[in-house]
Amino acid sequence: MSRSSSRVAPDPAQQQQPPGAGAGAGSTLPAPELRPEPRAAPNGEREPEEGPEQESEAAPLRKGRPGAGSEGDAEEGPAPWSRPAASRSRASGSGSAASGAPGLGSRRLSETSRAATRGPSSMRDSESAAQRSEPPARARCRTDCLEAPLTRAFRRLGWQVGSHPWIFLLAPIVLTAVLGTGLVYLPTDEEEDLEENYTPMGSPAKAERRFVQGHFATNDSYRFSASRKSTEVNFASILVVSHTDSLLEPDIFSEVSKLDRAVQTLFVALEDGTQVHYEDVCAKYRDGCVPPNPLLAAWQRDESLDLHTITFPVLNLSRQPIHLTGLVGGTVLGETRGNSQLLLEAKAMRLQYFLKTELEVDNESSKTWLNHFLNRFSDMEKVLALRKIQVVYFTSLSRQLEFEATSMTVIPLFHLAYLLIILFAIISCYRCDCVRNKMCAAAFGVVSVALAVVSGFGLMLYFGVPFVIIVANSPFLILGVGVDDMFIMISAWQKTSLMDNIRQRLSSVYSKVAVSITITSITNILAFYTGIMTSFRSVQYFCIYTGTTLLFCYFYNITCFGAFLALDGKREVVCLRWLKKPETPDQKCSSLKKACCLPFSALPDELGTGTHPMNLFFRDYFGPFLTSTESKFFVVLIYILYIISSIYGCFQVQEGLDLRNLASDDSYIIPYFNIDEQYFSNYGPRVMVVVTENIKYWDKDIRQKLEQCISDFEYNDYVDKNLTEFWLQTYVQYMEEKKQDLNDKNTFVNGIPNFLNEFPNFIYDINISSSHGIVSSRAFIQTLGVASAAHKKIMLHQLRSIAEKCEIPLMVYNQAFIYFDQYAAILENTVRNVIVASLAMFVVSLLLIPHPLCSLWVTFAIASVIVGVTGFMAFWNVDLDSISMINLVICIGFSFDFSAHISYAFICSSKPSVNQKSIEALYLLGYPVLQSAISTVIGVCVLSVAKAYIFRTFFKIMFLVMVFGAAHGLIFIPVFLTFFGKFV
């Protein structure tokens, strides 16, 4: 027999089944239970098989009303609070039939609810007529192997919570107090390792760096070379921009020189009385500090130097050429002179103050001087009164310090978000009924979310999970999402009858909503835990913290918040007794009681409920309008434009985390990066080409193969062939001048020491073993045209490809490659996480929402929303990085929730036409879906005013997810189902 034809009025005795007895025997979503007959009197109630004898707290209220039906009897028809597995909806706190009944398995909500308002006899007539007129429905695939036992278990749990509310209320609070002590492990002054957390684990560049560190030595105290360092060193950098067209004028150089002298005379006095001067911590080249700019140093030695005869990019003032790439920017070049060109104009200059890093004591002294430099630079600039130049500054510590400072900017926003969520919860649950008003319960529901945040974070800190800054986004998301289940439980409670005792009411609530709450919590937690597969530690930590905290949210909702509902139920009974107590012979309420019942000035009806106006709006206005032919055409057109725009945007998204985005908008490093990008972006990093194995350099064939590989690098589009620096090329020329036989091993090896004496800059480019074999060596190539992330990604891929194809074992490396690797990894990680999470959601939908068409529409909605969010990220200036990748994973869970509601409600509808099915689905679930989107946006909206990119990005993507998810659930899916619903 089909589900439709089998719906007969249940036996009154069956309506009184206890918790755990026959609960959830239907499909994943319980079938509607029509209760046209008045329920048996309290003394006819059956007790739960495992529960104690029931006590009726409301017994005095039932006197004089024998056999009165409950509120649920009058309005419950379509199994209120059943909803699609793994879908999340908030229902209005008004306790309305529709917002209080997102039962996706219901088929006759509107007819049944209208009949209910006319009384039990009308309901019976309506149901009988419906049975006679409805054709038999097709059998549908159903699975209840999970739902049925879970429903029975939660029915028993609700009974126990209602029986012992104080235990279930206080136990989570005590647990929170215990776990909350873990917050003492929150990092305060501990530095967050940006490279470790925001670059991919196991990236090729990290392996390349280990090789370079193990095979090539450096010396900061005698022969420093920045391009030969395998890791970033301590430094202070100043960019000088001329107010005129060019700074190649003596008076401007004089002002720059004055700034340079002021920096080099800075010193910091320590507490023990010692002083740290620049000369003590600067990186050395032979006996002096490495000059901050070789061109400026040459002018300082000889102020008669003609600045209009400078060549670029290589300046030959002595035997050692000076590479000016990265040191002079905004250039205008003239005639060619050798491998360079005459420098006609230069708008900007870089002063780079390198400090010692290798020894720990030197490293700490360098950082002390740098902190003093940061504190004093603004005052120093004012004292110098620089009129012809603009200066901006940056240090090796700046990125770390500014990134950590951004976390402090969101603390006030968290308080604001908490207040907004409480206000929204109170407004949503407010009723003009002093008995059923649930404002206190709503406020406590938000408190329970806060308890979950404390418990989840405390537990993770106890386990030693690092607290990275982007985890600070998590409480905002949890506040918006965590109240979902609270709204559902309150509205389910509103559908119970005041005539029932507390245990019955809470048992009924749990049996109807706890399973769907469980499934939605599992799917959201699962979506987060898929993020653990990513190769970015920051994403892993965020997902662990958020997933665990959502687990605590679920646990506290079914224990702590359920217990509070039970206690509030007792308040309802006491309040109703007081209101019903006669004050005068004609039983008029006193003025106080009238005020309590404002604006109605009448006793609340413990039996009646009303339909929320928003549900009527979706049924009577929005639904019919959306399903009209003209609207369908317009919706299809809008969707085509949406998907085309989204796909176009997907190809415009920039990959990778721009390091300037780690700081707040008003940080001093923002103008530094802007000027650096404007004037110094033509040339990229200087890249090592490392010969990784011991080869026979004296073999002519080997040398030719190696030279060919170097030539392949030089003719790459991202390499300047005139700026290659290779010891072997210079050594061959040197030996040929000496008329030595390079093909003889002994001659070749024995000539190297003398060569290095004459060319000391190559001394750290050759690793010679004790047996006089060359273990490894390296050359340097200069990259160019890699200003954008896309070019960095392509350049890195092409250089590595050339190295792999070379017959000589080669490797390319620069310390910047550690960050460049994210450009290749971020897309791969995002696609993998999205696919895995989507497949997991599809499997869950097949198991728990067993109709295949529903699962397909859920999958379609997930894919469509992800494409839309990714595409519109580009239009909103959001890059695809580790931060936005988190949000795309979150997107999957919300897309699942929104689409599962509507599609399953449509499939389960018994309406004759597809338009009516769509209207009924919107009537049942339109308002809860809208509430879900609004409350989540409220939770994260305060981040829109944050000064840091990482927090604004979180808001932007969550906003897109909510808007597009709600649009699919309320507009696109209902319309598309009318086209394909005939196949259901």
N, C-alpha and C positions, 0 to 999 in steps of 0.2 A: 504494500500500500504506500502511496506517495505521502510526502510530508504534508502536503496541503489537504489531502482527503482524509488524513488521519487525525486532524485537529478537531476533536470533540471536546465538549466541556468535561473537565476532569471531575472525578468523584470528590466531594468535599473532604472525605477522609484522606484522600491522596494528597490534598493540598497541605495537610498538616504534617507531612513527613518531616521527621527530625533531621538535624544535621547529620550528614554521613549516610542517610538512608536514601539510596536511589538518586543522589544528586548527580547532575551532569550526565545523564544517560544518553543524551542526544549526540549531536555532532560536536565538533570543536567549539562551536558557538551554540549555546543551549537553545533549543527550540522554544518558541513562544508558549507561555503557559496562560491560557485564558481561564479566569476564575469567575464565572458568572454567578455562582451560587454564593450566598453568604457563608462565611466561615463558621465553624462550630464555635460554640461558646468556650470560654477559657477552660472550663472544667472538662471539655472534651478534647483538649490538646494532647497529642502524643509527645512523650518525652524522648530525647535522643537516646539511642541505644546505649551509649557509653556515658551520657551526661547525668548529672544529678537531677533531682526533682526540681522542676521549674517553679520559680516564684514569680508572681505577677506584680511588679512594682506598680502597674497601672490599674490594679484591680478595683480600687475605689472609683476610678473614673468610669468603669464599665457598668456600674450599678445603674439600673434603670434603662440599660441599652443591651439587653440580651441578644446575642447572635449578631451584633452589628459587624458589618464587614470592615476589613482594614482598608487603609488607604491604598495598599497594594492591590486589594481586590477590586477596587473601583477603577484603577488606572493602569494596572500592571500589564495588561494584555500581552504586549510583545516582549516578554522577558526583559524588563528593563535591566540595563547594565550588562547584558551580554554584548560583546563586541568582537570584531575579528581578532583572531589570534595575532599576537605580535603587532597590534596596532594601538596607538596611543591617542586618547581623546580626552579633552577636558570637558566636563559638563558644567553647565551653569549651576551656581549654588542656589538657584531658585527652586530646584527640585521639580522642574517642569517635566511633563511626560516625555517630551521629545529630547530636550537636552539632557534629561535624566534617563534617557533610554536609547543610547547608541547601540542598540542590539542589532548587530549586522545580520543575525539569523531571523529577525522578525519579518513577518509578511503582511500583517494587517494592522499596523500601528494606528493609522489615521482612522480606519473604520472602527476599530475596537475602542480607541480612546473616545471617539464621539459617542459610541454606544454606551461607554462607561459613564459618561456625564449624564445620560438619560436614565441610568439605573440598571440593575441586574437583568430585569426582564428584557430590556432593550438590547442588552448585550447578547442574550441568548437568541433573540430573534435575528439580530444581525449576523451572529455566527452561523445559525442554521441556514439563513438565506445565502450566506457566502458559500457554505458547503454545497448547497444545491446548485448554485450557479457556476461555481468554479469547475473547470475541466480538470481531470487528474493531471497533476504535475509530473514531469519526467523525474525519474529517480536520479539522485545526485550522489556522487561519491562522497562518503563520509568516513572520518576516522575519529574515534573517541578513545583510543587506547591510552592517550596521555591526559586528555582533558577530563574524562570521567573520574578517574581516581584522584586527580588533583582537586577537582571540585569537591569531592567528598572530604578530602583531607583539609581543605581550607574551610569547609563548613564546620568541621570539628574544631579547627583552630579558632574561628570566630566565636564559637561557643565558649571555648576556654578563656579567650581574651575578655569576653563579656562577663564571665564568671569571676575572673580575678584581674580586674583592670589595673589595680595599683601595682601588682607585680610586673605586668607587662609595660607599665608606664615608667616605673622607677628603674627596672633592670637596664634598659638602653641608656638612661641618663647616667647611671653608675658606670656603665661600659664606656660612655663618652668621656667621663671624668678620668677614667684610667688611661684610655688611649690618648686623651688630650695632652697628657704629660709628655707625649712624644714631640709636641711642638717646641719643646726646649731645644730640640736638635735642629730647628730652623737655622739655616746659615745666616749669620749677621755680617761678619767682616771677612768671610771666606770668599776668595775670588772664584768666579765661575769660569771654567776653561772653555772659551768660545770655540777654539779649534776642536776640542774633544766632543763638544755637544752639538755643534752646528755644521760639522763637516762629516761626510760619510765614513762609517767604520770600514776598515779594510780597503781604503781607496788605494789605487796604484801609487799615488804621490807619496803616501806615507811609507810604503815599502821602498820607493826610490830614495826617500830622505834617509832611511836607515842605512842604505848602501853608501850614500855619499858621506854620511857621518862616520862610517866605519872605514872608509878608504882615503879620505882627504882631510888633512889637518888644516887648521887656521890659527892665527895668532893675533889677537886683538891688541896686544901690547907692543908689537913691533912692526908687523906688516899687514895691516888691516885692508881687506878688500870686500866691500859689501856684496858684490855679485858672486863671490866665492863662498859666502856663508850659506849653510844648509838650512838654518832656521832664522827667524826674524830676530834682529838684535835690538838693543835699547837705542833709541834715537829721539831727537827732537827735530821737527821739520817746520820751516817757515817758508811760506810762499809770498813772494814780493811781486806786486803788480803795479806797474807805472801808471800814473794818471795821464801821462802823455802817450803818444803812439809807440814810443820805444824807450827802453831804459838804458840804451847804449849811449849814455851821455855821462861825462865826468861828474856833473853835479848830482845826478841820481845815484851813481855808483858811490859817491861820497856819503850820501844819506844811508845807503844800504850798508856801507862799511861801518858807519856809526852804530847802526842796529847790531851788526855782527860783534863789534867790540863790547857792546852792552851785554849781550848774551854770554860771551866768553868770560866776562868778569863776574858773573853771578856766582855766589857761593851760599851755602847753607850751613848755619851753625847748629851743631848737635847738642843734646842735653849735657853731654860730658865735657863740653867746651871745645871740642875739635871742630874743624871747619872742612867742608867738602867743596873744593873748588872744581871748576870745569876741567882744569889741567890734570886733576887727580883722576878723573873718571873718563876722560875722552879716549876714544880708540886712537891708537898711535900708528903712524907710518914712519918707521925708523925713530928719530928722536923727537918728533913733534906730533901734535894732534892732527888727525886727518882734516884737511881744509873742508869747510862746509860747502864751498863751491870753488872749483879750481880756477874758473875764470875770474871770480872776485879776488881770489888769493893772488893770482898773477898781477892784477891791477894794483892790489895793495903793495906788492913788492916793487912795482914800477908804475907809478901813476901817469907816466908819459905814454903808456901803452895806447896805441891807436885802436879804439874800440870799433872802428869801422873797417878794420882789416881782419876781423875774426871770421873764421870759417866754421861751418856747421855741416854735419854732426861731429866731425873730428877736428880738433884744434891741435896743430903741431907747433908748440912753442919750444920744445926740446926734443931729445931723442925719443922720449916716451910720449906717445900720442895721448891726448885728453879727450875722452868721450863726453860730449855735452848733452847727449840724449837724456832726458829726464831732469836736466839741470837748468836748461833754458827753454822757455815755451813761448807760444804765440809768435812764432818766427815768420819772417818774410825773407826768402832766399834770393840771391842774385846769381852772378855768373859762376860757372863750375871751376873749381880749383882742385885738381887731382880727384880724389874720391869724395870731396866735399864741395860745398858751395859757399859763396860769400854771404855772410849774415848781414842783411840790410837792416832789419828791425827785429826786436825781441820785446814782447810785451811783459813777460814774467820771468822770474828767476826763483830757483829753489835753493834754500840754505839748509843743508842736512848735517846735523850735529850727531855723529855716531859716538856711542859710549861703550865701555867695556861690558861684556856679558858673560864671558867664558867661566871665570871663577865666581863662586858664590858670593864672596865678600865684595868683589867688584860689582857684581850684579845688584846687590842690595844698595851699595853706595850710589850706583847709577840711578836706581829708582828713586832714591832720596833726592838727588839733584833734580830729576825730572819733575817730581811733585812740587819742588820749590819753583821750578821754571813755570809750571802751570799756574801756581798761585801768584807769581810776581809778574807774568808777562803783560797783563792788561795795564797794570800800574806803570810798568817800564815803558810801554808804548805811549802812555800819556805824557810821561816825563820827557821822552825824546821828541815829542811834538813833530812827528813825521808829516810833512806836507806834500811831498812829491810822490809818495808811494802808499799803497794800501798793503797791509800785512795780515795774514791769517796763519794760524799755527795748529800743530798736531804733534802728538808724541806716541811712542809705542805703548804707553799706558792709557791713552785717551779712550780707545775703543772699549776697553774693559771697564774703565771708571764710568763712562757715560752710559754703557749698557746696564750696569748695576744701578745707576741713579734712576733709570726709567721705572724700575719696579716700585720705587717710592711714590711715583705719581699716581698710581692706581688705588692706593689705600683709601683715600677719601671717596673715590668712585665706588668702591665696594660697599661702603656704608650707604651711599645714595641708592645703589641698586637694591640693597636689602630693604630699604624703606619703600621703594617703588613697588617691589614685589609684594610686600605686606599690604600696601594700599590696594593693589590690584586684587589680591586675594580677598580682602575685606569687602571691597565693592562687589566682586563677583559672587560672594556668598551672602551678601546682605539680603534680608527679606523683611518686609513690613509685617512681621509676625514675631512677637516677643518670645514665643516658645520655640519656633523652628529657626530662628536667626542663628547663623553659624559663623558670625564674625570672629568670635574667640577661637573656634575650631580652626578657621582659616589662618589666623595669626599663628596658632600653635603649629599648624602644618608647615609654615615657613620656618619656624624655630626648629622643627624636626629636621628640615633640610640643613640648617646650620649645624645641628648636632652631627649629621652625617659627614659634613665637610670636616669638622674637627676630628671625628673618629677616623675617617679615611686618611686624612693627611697625617694624623698622629701615628697610625699604624705603619704607613709607608716610611715615615721618618725613623721609626723604631727599627724597621728592616734595613735602613740605610740606603733607601732609594734617593738619589740626589734630587734636590729641589732646584730645578732650573727656573729661570725667570718666566718662561712662557707658561709654566704651571700656574702662575698668578692669574691667567685667564680662566682657569678651571672653575673657581667658585662662581663666576658670573654665569657660566653655562649651566652649572649644576643648580643654581638658584632658579633659572628659567625652566629647566627640564624637571627638576625634582618635585615641583609642586603639581605636576600633571596628575600623579596618582592620588594626591590629596584631594584635588577637585573631583575626581571620579568617585572616591569613597564618600565624600560629603554628599554628593548628589544621589548616590545610591542609598545613603542613609535617609535622605529626604523622602525617598520613595517608600520607606517602611512606615508602619502604622504605630502611632502612639499607644494603641491598644495592646500591642505586644510587649512582652518583657524585653529587657535589654539583651539577654543572651539570644533570644529569637531574632531580634532585629540585627544584631551584629553578625550572627550566623548567616542570615539571609544576605547581608551585604557582602561578606567574604565569599559565599558560594557564587555570587553573580559577577563579582569584579576581580577577585583575587587571582584567578587563573589568567585573565587577560593582562592584569598588571604584571604578573610573573613573566608572561611571554614578552611583553613590550620591554620590560627591564632586561630580560635576557638578550633580546636583539640589540638593544642600545649598548649594553655592556660588551656584547660580542663585537659590535662594530668598532668599539674603542680598542679592544684587545687585539684585533687584527693589526692595529698600528704598531704592535710590538715587533712585527716582522720587518719594519723599516730599518735601514742602515744608519739612520740619524738618531743619536741617543736622546736628543731633546724631544723628539717626537715619541720615542719609547717611554720616556719618563712622564710626559704629559698624559699619554694614553693609560699608563698604569695608575697614576693618581686619579684620573677622572673615572676610569672604569671601576676602580675599587670604591670610590666615593659613591658612585651610582648604586653599587651593590649595597652599601650601607643605607642609602636613601630607601631602597626597596625594603630592606629588613626593618628599618624604623617605621616605615609606613604601615606594615602589617602587624607591628607589635605596639610601638609607642603611640602612634597616631590613632590606631584602632582603639587602644585603651582610653585615650582622651575622648574619642567619640562615645564610648560607653559611659564615661563619667558625665559627659555633656548630656547624654540621654537621660540620666537620672535627674539632671537639672531641668530638662524638659518636663518630666513628670511632676516634679515639685512645683514648677512654675504653672503648669496647667491646673494642678489641684488648687493652687492659690487663686487663680483666675476664676475657676468654677465655683469657688466657695461663695455662697450667697451673702450679700452685704445688707440687703433690705428684703422685706417680704416679697417684693416683685422681682427679686434676684437681679437688681441692676448693679453694674460694676461701679465701684467708687471712681472718683476722679483720677486717682493714681493708676488704677487698673485701666481706665480709659486711655490715659497717657501711654501706658505700656503697650496698648494695642493700636496706637496711632499708625496710620491715618484712618483706620477703619472704625475705631471706637466700638469694636465688637470682639467677642471671644474668637480666638483662632479656631478654625475647624480642623480637628485632628484627623478627619477622614478625607478632606478634599485636597486636590492639587490643581494647579493651573498650568497651561501651556505657556512657555516663555515667548514673548513677542518676537524674538529673533527667529525662533523655529517657525512661527507663523509666517514671518517674512520670507524665509527660504521656501516654504510650501506654497504660499499664495501669490508671491510676487517674483522672487528671484528665479525659482525653478521654472515656472511657465515661461518667463521671459527668455531664459537660457535655452529652453528646448524648442523655441519657435524657429521656423525655417530660416528667417533672416538672421537671427542670432547665431545659429549654427554655422551659417556661411561666414559670418564675421569672425567667429571663434576660430574656425579652420584657417582663415586668412591670417589672423593674429598669430596662430601657432606656427604657420609656415614662415612668417617674418621672424618669429622668435628663434626657430631652429636654425634658419639661415644666418641670422646675426650671431647666434651662439657659435656655430661652426666656424664662421669667419673669425670671431674673437679668439677661438682656440688656437688659431695659427698666429695670433698676434701676442700671445702671452709670453712675457720674458721669463726665463728660467734662472733660478739662483737667487741667493740672498745678497742684496746690495749692502755692504758693510755700513754704509752711512745710515741705513734704516735701523740699526741697532741702538741709535741714540735718539734723544728727544728732539723735537723740532727746533727748539731754541738753543740747541747745543752749539758750541763754538766749532765743532768738527764739521758741521753741515756746510758752512761757506768754504771750509778748506777743501772738502771733496768736490764741491761745485767748481771752484777755481782750478783744481787739479784736473778735473774732467774737461774743462773748457780750454785750457792752454797746454796741458801736458799729456793728452790722450793719443797723440799720433804714434808714440812709441810705447811698446809694452815691456814686459820683463825681459831681462837678459837671461837666456836659457843655457844651461849646461848640456853638452852632448858628451856623455860619459862612455868610454870604452871599458866595458865591465870585466873583461878577461885579459889574461896575459897573452898577448899576441906578439908575433915577430915583426917589430917595427922596422928592422933592418932588411926585411924581405921586400923587394921592390913591388911584387904583386900585391902583397898585403897593404903596402902604403897606397898603391893605386886604388885598391878597393875602398880603403878608408877615405881617401881624397874624393872618390866618387860619391860616397855617402854624404860627406860634408857638402859637396856640390849640390846634391839633391835637396839638402836642407836650405841652402842659399837661394835656390831658385823657386822655393815655395813662396806663395803669394803673401804669406804673413812674416817673411824674413827679409831683412835688409842685407843683401849679399856683400855690401861694402864694409860691414861692421863686424865681420867674423874675426874671432880671436882664437888662434889655434897654435899651440906651442910647436907642433910637428912641422907646420908650414914654415914658421920662423926658423926652426932648427935646421931644416933641409937647406934653406937659403944660407944660413950661417955656416953650415958644413961645406956647402959648395964654394962659398967665398974662401974657406980655409983649404979648399981642394982636398977634402977628406973623402974616403970611400964609405958612403952610407950603407952599402950592401954588406959590409963586414960587421959582424956582431960586436966584436971587441971595440972596433973603432967607433961604432955607433954608441955603445954604452959608455965608453970612457970619455967621450966628448961632452956628455950631458952636464957634468959638474961645472966645467968652464962656461958652457952656454948659460947656465943658470946664474952664474956670477955676473955676466953681462946683461942678462935679462931677468932680473930678480922677480918681476911680476908673475913669472911662470913657475915659481918655486913650489907653489901649492897645487899645481896642476898635474904633477907627475908623481905617482906613488911607486917609489923604487924599493924593492925588497932588499933584505940583507945579502941576498945572493946576486944582487945587481940586476935582477929582472924587473921589468916594468909591470907591476901588478895591475894597474889601471891608470888611466889618464883622462883628461877632459879638454874639450874645446868650448867656446862660447859663441852663440849666435844671438843677434838682436831682432826681437819681434817688433812688428808694427801693425797698425790698423786693427787693434783688438779692443777698442773702446767698449763695445757692447758685449753682453753676456753671450749672445749667439756666436759672435766672432771668437770669443775666448774658447767656447766649446769646440768649434770647428778647428781652430788653430791647434788646440791640445790633441785632438784626435788625429789630425794630419801629421803632426810631428811624431807622435808615437807610432803611427803607421809607417813612416819613413824609417824609423829606428828598427822596427820589427822586420822590414823587408831587406835591410842591409845585411850583406854577407858577414860583416864584422859585428860581433855582439855589442849593440849600442843601447843607451838609455838616455832619455831626456828628463831634465828636472829643473824646477825653480821653486823656491819656497812658496810662491803664489799658487802653484799647482795644487797645493793642499785645499785651497778654496775653489779653484777652477774645477776640481773633480765633482763638486756638487752639481754643476750644470749638466753633467752627463747622468749623475745618479738620481737627481730629483725626479725627473720624468719617469725613469724606470721604476723607482720606488712607488711613485704615485699610482701609476698604471697597475702595478702588481697589487698594491693594497686595495685599490678600488675594485679590481676584478675579484679578488679573494673575498672581500666583504660582500660584494654583490652576489656571488655564488652562494655564500652562506645564507644571505637573506632569501635567495630563491629556494634553497633547500628548506629553510624554516617555513616559508610560505606554502610549499608543497605539502609539508607534513601537517601543518596546523591550520591552513586555509585550503582544504583539499581540492577545491575546484581548479582545474588547470588554467582556465581562462583568467581567473582572478590572479593566479601566480604570474601569468604572462603580463597582465596589466601592471602588476606591482613592479616587475622587472623593467617594463617599458618606462614607467614613471621614474624609477631610479636612474636609468640611463639618460633620460631626457633632462632631468634636473641637474645631474652632474655635468652634462654638456653645457647647459645653460649657465650654471654657476662658473664653470671654467672659462667660458667665452666672455661673460660679462665682467670677469676679473680684469681682463685687459682694458675694457672701457672705463674701469674705475681705478686704473693705475695700481693694480695689485699683481705682484709677481708670483710665479709658481715657485715657492720655496718651502722650507720645512714647516713654516708657520701655516701657510695656506694649505699645505698637504694635510695637516691635521683636520682642517675644516672640511676638506673634500671627503674624508673618511666619515666625519660626523654627518655629512650631507646624506649618506646612504641610509642611516638609521631614520632620519626624519622623512626622507622620501618614502621609505617603506611605510611609515606610520600613516601619512596622509593618504597615500594611494590605496592601502589595504582597506581603510574605512569605507570609502565610497564604492570601490569595485565589488567588495563582498556584499555590501548592502544592496547594490543593484542586482547582483546575481540571486540573492535570496528573496528578492521581492516577488510577490505573487500578482502584481498588477498586470493587466492584459497587454499594455503597450509599453514599448521601450521608453517613451517620453515619461509615462507615469512612473515607471521604475526609477528613472533618473530623478524625478521630482521627489519621490519618497525617500530615496537615498540622501538627497540634500536636506529634506525635512528632518530626518533622523540625525544626521551627522554634520550638517553644514556649520551650525553654531559651535559645536565642540572643536571642529577643525580650526575654525577661525580663532577661538579662544586659545588653542594650543599655539598657534603662530604668534598671536599678540603677546602672550605672556612670556614666550621665549625671547621675543624682540625686546620686551621691557627689561628682561634680565641682562641683556648685553648692550642696550642702547646707550648706557652711560659711557661705554668705551668709545663712542663716537667722538667725544670731546677730549679723549686722551691725547697727550702730546707726543706719544711714541707710536711709531709705525706698527710695531708688532701688536699693539692693542687695538688700534684702529682697524687693522687688517682683520682681526678676529671679528669685530663688529660687522664690517662690510660683508664678509662672506656669510656669516650667520644671517644677516639681513637678506642676502640674496637667496640663501637656502629656504628661509621661511616664506619669502614672497613667492618664489617659484614653486616650492612645495605646496603651499596653500592654493596657488593658481592651478596647479595640476589637479589637486583634490577637489576644488570647488568649481572649476571651469572646464579644463581640457578633458579630464577623465569622464565627467558626466556626459559631455557632448559626444566624445568618441564612442562611449558605450552605447549610445543610441544608434550608432551606425553598425556596430558589430554585436549588439546585444541579442539580435534575433537568432544568433548561433548558440546561445546559452541553453 
